[in-house]
């Protein structure tokens, strides 16, 4: 009977270690994804600024061309 108890305890320890490693990996992945999200937001912001400038230049050129 003692062997079964020891095996059961060892199994629970292994499960706890596995879950701890998995949680750590997930936390690291979340940090990486947050970083990528911030980079994507910054890229989108810069792209929008460039598009806005291009639209402004196009509008100005159309106004000058129409006169």
C-alpha positions in Angstrom: 0.0 0.0 0.0 2.8 2.4 0.7 4.1 2.0 -2.8 0.8 3.1 -4.3 0.9 6.2 -2.0 4.4 7.0 -3.0 3.6 6.5 -6.7 0.6 8.7 -6.4 2.6 11.4 -4.6 5.3 11.2 -7.3 2.7 11.5 -10.0 1.3 14.6 -8.4 4.7 16.2 -8.1 5.4 15.5 -11.8 2.1 17.0 -12.7 2.8 20.1 -10.6 6.3 20.5 -12.2 4.8 20.1 -15.7 2.1 22.6 -15.0 4.6 25.1 -13.6 6.8 24.8 -16.7 3.8 25.2 -18.9 2.6 28.3 -17.0 6.1 29.8 -17.3 6.2 29.2 -21.0 2.7 30.7 -21.4 3.8 33.8 -19.5 6.8 34.2 -21.7 4.6 33.8 -24.8 2.2 36.4 -23.6 5.1 38.9 -23.0 6.3 38.2 -26.6 2.8 38.7 -28.0 2.3 42.0 -26.1 5.6 43.2 -27.5 4.6 42.2 -31.0 1.2 43.9 -30.5 2.9 47.2 -29.5 5.1 47.0 -32.6 2.1 46.3 -34.8 0.3 49.3 -33.3 3.3 51.5 -33.9 3.6 50.3 -37.5 -0.1 50.9 -38.1 0.2 54.4 -36.6 3.2 55.3 -38.9 1.4 53.8 -41.9 -1.6 56.0 -41.2 0.6 59.1 -40.9 2.1 58.3 -44.3 -1.3 57.7 -45.9 -2.6 61.0 -44.4 0.4 62.9 -45.9 -0.1 61.2 -49.3 -3.8 62.1 -49.3 -3.0 65.7 -48.4 -0.5 65.9 -51.2 -2.9 64.4 -53.6 -5.6 66.7 -52.6 -3.3 69.7 -53.0 -2.2 68.6 -56.4 -5.8 68.1 -57.5 -6.7 71.6 -56.3 -3.7 73.1 -58.1 -4.4 71.1 -61.2 -8.1 72.1 -61.4 -7.1 75.8 -61.4 
